[in-house]
Amino acid sequence: MSAHFLIRRRGELCQFVGTDRRAWHAGVSQFQGRERCNDFSIGIELEGDGEHRFTQPQYRRLAALTRLLCERHPLRWLAGHSDIAPGRKHDPGPRFDWNRYLCDLEGMRLSRPF
């Protein structure tokens, strides 16, 4: 499996696949009635183990990357793997602060339909 991006714990950003190409991050998935989310989404993975909170540098980099992606793509929704493949995928998990992320993106017209 490969996402478009990985954000390491110290905030370093790695890009594996161009955003105009399909990455293999979601697997069997569904979003708002559409299957195969890899066909129409951009995957951003956050390095973590599920036991520790995500870091300040990760949240900062994630917000900055999301803003950049919004300049280049007509993004509208924010979802985690656990939203689009429940029972099969569990990330970003309960330690991810969705409220903080949404506040960091205030005014961006992005939302979570979950």
VEXFISE-395872 format. One record per residue: residue in one letter; x, y, z of N, C-alpha, C in turn. Coordinates in steps of 0.001 Angstrom, whole numbers, always signed. Layout:
# VEXFISE-395872
rec residuo->a | nX->X | nY->Y | nZ->Z | caX->X | caY->Y | caZ->Z | cX->X | cY->Y | cZ->Z
...
//
This chain:
# VEXFISE-395872
rec residuo->m | nX->+836 | nY->-1173 | nZ->+0 | caX->+0 | caY->+0 | caZ->+0 | cX->+886 | cY->+1242 | cZ->+0
rec residuo->s | nX->+431 | nY->+2258 | nZ->-680 | caX->+1174 | caY->+3502 | caZ->-737 | cX->+205 | cY->+4665 | cZ->-824
rec residuo->a | nX->+403 | nY->+5633 | nZ->+24 | caX->-382 | caY->+6856 | caZ->-15 | cX->+331 | cY->+7861 | cZ->-918
rec residuo->h | nX->-332 | nY->+8957 | nZ->-1179 | caX->+328 | caY->+10035 | caZ->-1909 | cX->+1423 | cY->+10669 | cZ->-1040
rec residuo->f | nX->+1086 | nY->+10844 | nZ->+241 | caX->+2000 | caY->+11540 | caZ->+1167 | cX->+2110 | cY->+10783 | cZ->+2484
rec residuo->l | nX->+3235 | nY->+10982 | nZ->+3154 | caX->+3450 | caY->+10537 | caZ->+4529 | cX->+3998 | cY->+11719 | cZ->+5303
rec residuo->i | nX->+3426 | nY->+11968 | nZ->+6470 | caX->+3949 | caY->+13006 | caZ->+7360 | cX->+4548 | cY->+12299 | cZ->+8572
rec residuo->r | nX->+5848 | nY->+12427 | nZ->+8709 | caX->+6566 | caY->+11784 | caZ->+9818 | cX->+6304 | cY->+12524 | cZ->+11132
rec residuo->r | nX->+6673 | nY->+11924 | nZ->+12224 | caX->+6376 | caY->+12472 | caZ->+13554 | cX->+7016 | cY->+13852 | cZ->+13767
rec residuo->r | nX->+8151 | nY->+14105 | nZ->+13143 | caX->+8795 | caY->+15422 | caZ->+13297 | cX->+8308 | cY->+16427 | cZ->+12259
rec residuo->g | nX->+7326 | nY->+16030 | nZ->+11444 | caX->+6750 | caY->+16946 | caZ->+10472 | cX->+7338 | cY->+16856 | cZ->+9077
rec residuo->e | nX->+8319 | nY->+15975 | nZ->+8872 | caX->+8881 | caY->+15832 | caZ->+7532 | cX->+7817 | cY->+15253 | cZ->+6604
rec residuo->l | nX->+7804 | nY->+15778 | nZ->+5392 | caX->+6820 | caY->+15367 | caZ->+4397 | cX->+7500 | cY->+14537 | cZ->+3318
rec residuo->c | nX->+6941 | nY->+13377 | nZ->+3024 | caX->+7423 | caY->+12522 | caZ->+1940 | cX->+6278 | cY->+12368 | cZ->+945
rec residuo->q | nX->+6587 | nY->+12518 | nZ->-329 | caX->+5583 | caY->+12285 | caZ->-1362 | cX->+5999 | cY->+11063 | cZ->-2158
rec residuo->f | nX->+5063 | nY->+10119 | nZ->-2313 | caX->+5327 | caY->+8876 | caZ->-3025 | cX->+4690 | cY->+8837 | cZ->-4399
rec residuo->v | nX->+3552 | nY->+9508 | nZ->-4552 | caX->+2782 | caY->+9459 | caZ->-5793 | cX->+2291 | cY->+10871 | cZ->-6088
rec residuo->g | nX->+2327 | nY->+11281 | nZ->-7334 | caX->+1783 | caY->+12575 | caZ->-7724 | cX->+274 | cY->+12608 | cZ->-7491
rec residuo->t | nX->-251 | nY->+13760 | nZ->-7160 | caX->-1678 | caY->+13857 | caZ->-6840 | cX->-2571 | cY->+13699 | cZ->-8066
rec residuo->d | nX->-1992 | nY->+13722 | nZ->-9239 | caX->-2764 | caY->+13464 | caZ->-10457 | cX->-2791 | cY->+11979 | cZ->-10806
rec residuo->r | nX->-2168 | nY->+11162 | nZ->-9962 | caX->-2118 | caY->+9718 | caZ->-10181 | cX->-2793 | cY->+8988 | cZ->-9027
rec residuo->r | nX->-3154 | nY->+7760 | nZ->-9267 | caX->-3813 | caY->+6952 | caZ->-8248 | cX->-2782 | cY->+6368 | cZ->-7290
rec residuo->a | nX->-3064 | nY->+6482 | nZ->-6010 | caX->-2251 | caY->+5816 | caZ->-4995 | cX->-3079 | cY->+4659 | cZ->-4436
rec residuo->w | nX->-2427 | nY->+3784 | nZ->-3712 | caX->-3091 | caY->+2587 | caZ->-3191 | cX->-3143 | cY->+2654 | cZ->-1675
rec residuo->h | nX->-3907 | nY->+3605 | nZ->-1157 | caX->-3938 | caY->+3828 | caZ->+285 | cX->-5213 | cY->+3338 | cZ->+945
rec residuo->a | nX->-6327 | nY->+3349 | nZ->+245 | caX->-7610 | caY->+3060 | caZ->+883 | cX->-8025 | cY->+1599 | cZ->+760
rec residuo->g | nX->-7651 | nY->+950 | nZ->-314 | caX->-8101 | caY->-422 | caZ->-518 | cX->-9608 | cY->-473 | cZ->-727
rec residuo->v | nX->-10218 | nY->-1537 | nZ->-283 | caX->-11674 | caY->-1677 | caZ->-387 | cX->-12295 | cY->-584 | cZ->+479
rec residuo->s | nX->-13059 | nY->+312 | nZ->-155 | caX->-13543 | caY->+1489 | caZ->+569 | cX->-14777 | cY->+2064 | cZ->-112
rec residuo->q | nX->-15460 | nY->+2939 | nZ->+645 | caX->-16653 | caY->+3591 | caZ->+111 | cX->-16799 | cY->+4964 | cZ->+763
rec residuo->f | nX->-17181 | nY->+5937 | nZ->-52 | caX->-17444 | caY->+7286 | caZ->+450 | cX->-18679 | cY->+7829 | cZ->-256
rec residuo->q | nX->-19695 | nY->+8130 | nZ->+503 | caX->-20947 | caY->+8685 | caZ->-14 | cX->-21486 | cY->+7885 | cZ->-1209
rec residuo->g | nX->-21490 | nY->+6590 | nZ->-1050 | caX->-22039 | caY->+5722 | caZ->-2072 | cX->-21092 | cY->+5349 | cZ->-3197
rec residuo->r | nX->-19938 | nY->+5964 | nZ->-3251 | caX->-18940 | caY->+5635 | caZ->-4284 | cX->-17917 | cY->+4663 | cZ->-3708
rec residuo->e | nX->-17653 | nY->+3606 | nZ->-4441 | caX->-16650 | caY->+2640 | caZ->-4016 | cX->-15292 | cY->+2976 | cZ->-4623
rec residuo->r | nX->-14263 | nY->+2275 | nZ->-4145 | caX->-12889 | caY->+2438 | caZ->-4646 | cX->-12387 | cY->+3882 | cZ->-4484
rec residuo->c | nX->-12277 | nY->+4300 | nZ->-3255 | caX->-11850 | caY->+5669 | caZ->-2953 | cX->-10488 | cY->+6021 | cZ->-3535
rec residuo->n | nX->-9652 | nY->+5027 | nZ->-3789 | caX->-8355 | caY->+5318 | caZ->-4412 | cX->-8522 | cY->+6026 | cZ->-5749
rec residuo->d | nX->-9654 | nY->+5808 | nZ->-6423 | caX->-9878 | caY->+6399 | caZ->-7740 | cX->-10097 | cY->+7911 | cZ->-7694
rec residuo->f | nX->-10506 | nY->+8444 | nZ->-6538 | caX->-10898 | caY->+9859 | caZ->-6507 | cX->-10452 | cY->+10595 | cZ->-5244
rec residuo->s | nX->-9480 | nY->+10082 | nZ->-4545 | caX->-9047 | caY->+10736 | caZ->-3315 | cX->-7530 | cY->+10907 | cZ->-3284
rec residuo->i | nX->-7099 | nY->+11738 | nZ->-2351 | caX->-5671 | caY->+11951 | caZ->-2099 | cX->-5391 | cY->+11410 | cZ->-710
rec residuo->g | nX->-4459 | nY->+10473 | nZ->-627 | caX->-4157 | caY->+9829 | caZ->+646 | cX->-2977 | cY->+10458 | cZ->+1355
rec residuo->i | nX->-3217 | nY->+10843 | nZ->+2607 | caX->-2154 | caY->+11388 | caZ->+3453 | cX->-2070 | cY->+10505 | cZ->+4696
rec residuo->e | nX->-943 | nY->+9869 | nZ->+4869 | caX->-719 | caY->+9025 | caZ->+6043 | cX->+53 | cY->+9823 | cZ->+7083
rec residuo->l | nX->-266 | nY->+9603 | nZ->+8337 | caX->+477 | caY->+10188 | caZ->+9445 | cX->+1217 | cY->+9066 | cZ->+10164
rec residuo->e | nX->+2516 | nY->+9241 | nZ->+10320 | caX->+3296 | caY->+8235 | caZ->+11036 | cX->+2817 | cY->+8182 | cZ->+12481
rec residuo->g | nX->+2537 | nY->+6992 | nZ->+12944 | caX->+2085 | caY->+6827 | caZ->+14319 | cX->+1872 | cY->+5363 | cZ->+14621
rec residuo->d | nX->+1612 | nY->+5088 | nZ->+15889 | caX->+1446 | caY->+3698 | caZ->+16308 | cX->+98 | cY->+3444 | cZ->+16983
rec residuo->g | nX->-744 | nY->+4451 | nZ->+17055 | caX->-2039 | caY->+4290 | caZ->+17697 | cX->-1999 | cY->+4437 | cZ->+19202
rec residuo->e | nX->-827 | nY->+4376 | nZ->+19777 | caX->-674 | caY->+4491 | caZ->+21229 | cX->-332 | cY->+5907 | cZ->+21678
rec residuo->h | nX->+315 | nY->+6665 | nZ->+20802 | caX->+772 | caY->+8006 | caZ->+21151 | cX->-3 | cY->+9050 | cZ->+20354
rec residuo->r | nX->-134 | nY->+10206 | nZ->+20939 | caX->-798 | caY->+11305 | caZ->+20238 | cX->+49 | cY->+11738 | cZ->+19049
rec residuo->f | nX->-609 | nY->+12300 | nZ->+18049 | caX->+127 | caY->+12861 | caZ->+16933 | cX->+814 | cY->+14135 | cZ->+17413
rec residuo->t | nX->+1869 | nY->+14538 | nZ->+16733 | caX->+2714 | caY->+15636 | caZ->+17196 | cX->+2258 | cY->+16984 | cZ->+16634
rec residuo->q | nX->+2692 | nY->+18036 | nZ->+17299 | caX->+2412 | caY->+19396 | caZ->+16824 | cX->+2957 | cY->+19594 | cZ->+15405
rec residuo->p | nX->+4205 | nY->+19169 | nZ->+15136 | caX->+4712 | caY->+19329 | caZ->+13766 | cX->+3876 | cY->+18580 | cZ->+12725
rec residuo->q | nX->+3321 | nY->+17438 | nZ->+13087 | caX->+2463 | caY->+16716 | caZ->+12143 | cX->+1199 | cY->+17509 | cZ->+11829
rec residuo->y | nX->+567 | nY->+18057 | nZ->+12850 | caX->-645 | caY->+18845 | caZ->+12616 | cX->-347 | cY->+20092 | cZ->+11782
rec residuo->r | nX->+764 | nY->+20755 | nZ->+12078 | caX->+1130 | caY->+21942 | caZ->+11298 | cX->+1371 | cY->+21590 | cZ->+9834
rec residuo->r | nX->+2133 | nY->+20521 | nZ->+9594 | caX->+2426 | caY->+20108 | caZ->+8226 | cX->+1154 | cY->+19645 | cZ->+7513
rec residuo->l | nX->+298 | nY->+18926 | nZ->+8210 | caX->-947 | caY->+18451 | caZ->+7615 | cX->-1823 | cY->+19621 | cZ->+7179
rec residuo->a | nX->-1952 | nY->+20630 | nZ->+8012 | caX->-2763 | caY->+21802 | caZ->+7653 | cX->-2142 | cY->+22540 | cZ->+6469
rec residuo->a | nX->-832 | nY->+22714 | nZ->+6488 | caX->-163 | caY->+23414 | caZ->+5377 | cX->-316 | cY->+22623 | cZ->+4076
rec residuo->l | nX->-151 | nY->+21320 | nZ->+4141 | caX->-303 | caY->+20483 | caZ->+2952 | cX->-1744 | cY->+20544 | cZ->+2445
rec residuo->t | nX->-2693 | nY->+20480 | nZ->+3339 | caX->-4101 | caY->+20537 | caZ->+2935 | cX->-4407 | cY->+21850 | cZ->+2236
rec residuo->r | nX->-3889 | nY->+22958 | nZ->+2765 | caX->-4098 | caY->+24260 | caZ->+2110 | cX->-3517 | cY->+24262 | cZ->+694
rec residuo->l | nX->-2315 | nY->+23734 | nZ->+556 | caX->-1691 | caY->+23644 | caZ->-771 | cX->-2520 | cY->+22785 | cZ->-1721
rec residuo->l | nX->-2971 | nY->+21652 | nZ->-1247 | caX->-3772 | caY->+20763 | caZ->-2082 | cX->-5078 | cY->+21428 | cZ->-2510
rec residuo->c | nX->-5654 | nY->+22237 | nZ->-1637 | caX->-6897 | caY->+22946 | caZ->-1972 | cX->-6677 | cY->+23984 | cZ->-3075
rec residuo->e | nX->-5474 | nY->+24503 | nZ->-3179 | caX->-5165 | caY->+25443 | caZ->-4251 | cX->-5099 | cY->+24742 | cZ->-5607
rec residuo->r | nX->-4781 | nY->+23466 | nZ->-5594 | caX->-4566 | caY->+22718 | caZ->-6837 | cX->-5694 | cY->+21765 | cZ->-7212
rec residuo->h | nX->-6531 | nY->+21425 | nZ->-6246 | caX->-7588 | caY->+20442 | caZ->-6474 | cX->-8891 | cY->+20932 | cZ->-5845
rec residuo->p | nX->-10032 | nY->+20542 | nZ->-6393 | caX->-11331 | caY->+20972 | caZ->-5840 | cX->-11748 | cY->+20109 | cZ->-4642
rec residuo->l | nX->-10987 | nY->+20165 | nZ->-3572 | caX->-11275 | caY->+19342 | caZ->-2401 | cX->-12482 | cY->+19892 | cZ->-1645
rec residuo->r | nX->-13282 | nY->+18966 | nZ->-1108 | caX->-14470 | caY->+19360 | caZ->-325 | cX->-14572 | cY->+18620 | cZ->+991
rec residuo->w | nX->-14098 | nY->+17389 | nZ->+1053 | caX->-14330 | caY->+16524 | caZ->+2201 | cX->-13028 | cY->+16073 | cZ->+2839
rec residuo->l | nX->-13107 | nY->+15804 | nZ->+4143 | caX->-11992 | caY->+15240 | caZ->+4892 | cX->-12467 | cY->+13945 | cZ->+5531
rec residuo->a | nX->-11736 | nY->+12879 | nZ->+5311 | caX->-12124 | caY->+11578 | caZ->+5849 | cX->-10890 | cY->+10799 | cZ->+6265
rec residuo->g | nX->-11063 | nY->+9963 | nZ->+7237 | caX->-10008 | caY->+9049 | caZ->+7648 | cX->-10279 | cY->+7668 | cZ->+7082
rec residuo->h | nX->-9264 | nY->+6835 | nZ->+7100 | caX->-9468 | caY->+5463 | caZ->+6636 | cX->-10581 | cY->+4779 | cZ->+7423
rec residuo->s | nX->-10670 | nY->+5093 | nZ->+8711 | caX->-11711 | caY->+4474 | caZ->+9534 | cX->-13113 | cY->+4899 | cZ->+9088
rec residuo->d | nX->-13227 | nY->+6021 | nZ->+8406 | caX->-14521 | caY->+6486 | caZ->+7889 | cX->-14912 | cY->+5759 | cZ->+6602
rec residuo->i | nX->-13940 | nY->+5496 | nZ->+5760 | caX->-14246 | caY->+4948 | caZ->+4433 | cX->-14085 | cY->+3429 | cZ->+4345
rec residuo->a | nX->-13438 | nY->+2856 | nZ->+5349 | caX->-13274 | caY->+1401 | caZ->+5405 | cX->-13449 | cY->+928 | cZ->+6852
rec residuo->p | nX->-14598 | nY->+1244 | nZ->+7468 | caX->-14789 | caY->+887 | caZ->+8878 | cX->-14712 | cY->-625 | cZ->+9097
rec residuo->g | nX->-14138 | nY->-980 | nZ->+10226 | caX->-13971 | caY->-2387 | caZ->+10552 | cX->-12711 | cY->-2988 | cZ->+9959
rec residuo->r | nX->-12265 | nY->-2436 | nZ->+8846 | caX->-11061 | caY->-2934 | caZ->+8193 | cX->-9863 | cY->-2043 | cZ->+8469
rec residuo->k | nX->-10112 | nY->-744 | nZ->+8527 | caX->-9042 | caY->+224 | caZ->+8816 | cX->-9453 | cY->+1027 | cZ->+10042
rec residuo->h | nX->-8476 | nY->+1374 | nZ->+10859 | caX->-8763 | caY->+2047 | caZ->+12120 | cX->-8087 | cY->+3408 | cZ->+12253
rec residuo->d | nX->-7256 | nY->+3763 | nZ->+11291 | caX->-6541 | caY->+5035 | caZ->+11387 | cX->-7387 | cY->+6182 | cZ->+10811
rec residuo->p | nX->-7215 | nY->+7382 | nZ->+11273 | caX->-6131 | caY->+7798 | caZ->+12152 | cX->-6345 | cY->+7445 | cZ->+13620
rec residuo->g | nX->-7513 | nY->+6980 | nZ->+13985 | caX->-7744 | caY->+6500 | caZ->+15342 | cX->-8177 | cY->+7572 | cZ->+16309
rec residuo->p | nX->-8445 | nY->+7153 | nZ->+17539 | caX->-8982 | caY->+8071 | caZ->+18544 | cX->-8000 | cY->+9135 | cZ->+19023
rec residuo->r | nX->-6744 | nY->+8962 | nZ->+18737 | caX->-5751 | caY->+9962 | caZ->+19163 | cX->-5624 | cY->+11120 | cZ->+18181
rec residuo->f | nX->-6284 | nY->+11023 | nZ->+17034 | caX->-6240 | caY->+12121 | caZ->+16071 | cX->-7281 | cY->+13166 | cZ->+16458
rec residuo->d | nX->-6867 | nY->+14424 | nZ->+16523 | caX->-7734 | caY->+15520 | caZ->+16950 | cX->-8370 | cY->+16188 | cZ->+15725
rec residuo->w | nX->-9532 | nY->+15643 | nZ->+15310 | caX->-10239 | caY->+16192 | caZ->+14148 | cX->-10627 | cY->+17648 | cZ->+14380
rec residuo->n | nX->-11049 | nY->+18009 | nZ->+15587 | caX->-11441 | caY->+19399 | caZ->+15862 | cX->-10277 | cY->+20351 | cZ->+15658
rec residuo->r | nX->-9123 | nY->+19974 | nZ->+16125 | caX->-7938 | caY->+20824 | caZ->+15931 | cX->-7649 | cY->+20990 | cZ->+14441
rec residuo->y | nX->-7661 | nY->+19887 | nZ->+13711 | caX->-7387 | caY->+19928 | caZ->+12271 | cX->-8394 | cY->+20828 | cZ->+11563
rec residuo->l | nX->-9656 | nY->+20687 | nZ->+11859 | caX->-10680 | caY->+21532 | caZ->+11242 | cX->-10503 | cY->+22996 | cZ->+11610
rec residuo->c | nX->-10146 | nY->+23271 | nZ->+12854 | caX->-9891 | caY->+24662 | caZ->+13260 | cX->-8682 | cY->+25238 | cZ->+12525
rec residuo->d | nX->-7655 | nY->+24419 | nZ->+12315 | caX->-6474 | caY->+24861 | caZ->+11567 | cX->-6822 | cY->+25210 | cZ->+10122
rec residuo->l | nX->-7934 | nY->+24668 | nZ->+9636 | caX->-8360 | caY->+24888 | caZ->+8245 | cX->-9575 | cY->+25799 | cZ->+8150
rec residuo->e | nX->-9834 | nY->+26545 | nZ->+9194 | caX->-11011 | caY->+27423 | caZ->+9218 | cX->-11037 | cY->+28314 | cZ->+7975
rec residuo->g | nX->-12211 | nY->+28415 | nZ->+7379 | caX->-12373 | caY->+29236 | caZ->+6194 | cX->-12049 | cY->+28523 | cZ->+4889
rec residuo->m | nX->-11647 | nY->+27267 | nZ->+4961 | caX->-11242 | caY->+26529 | caZ->+3764 | cX->-12423 | cY->+25838 | cZ->+3076
rec residuo->r | nX->-13589 | nY->+25854 | nZ->+3675 | caX->-14785 | caY->+25206 | caZ->+3109 | cX->-14621 | cY->+23699 | cZ->+2942
rec residuo->l | nX->-13910 | nY->+23102 | nZ->+3855 | caX->-13768 | caY->+21653 | caZ->+3901 | cX->-14589 | cY->+21139 | cZ->+5073
rec residuo->s | nX->-15151 | nY->+19965 | nZ->+4922 | caX->-15922 | caY->+19436 | caZ->+6046 | cX->-15790 | cY->+17922 | cZ->+6127
rec residuo->r | nX->-16246 | nY->+17425 | nZ->+7271 | caX->-16308 | caY->+15988 | caZ->+7534 | cX->-17765 | cY->+15582 | cZ->+7570
rec residuo->p | nX->-18182 | nY->+14777 | nZ->+6625 | caX->-19594 | caY->+14377 | caZ->+6597 | cX->-19907 | cY->+13189 | cZ->+7506
rec residuo->f | nX->-19155 | nY->+13008 | nZ->+8572 | caX->-19345 | caY->+11857 | caZ->+9444 | cX->-19769 | cY->+12309 | cZ->+10824
//
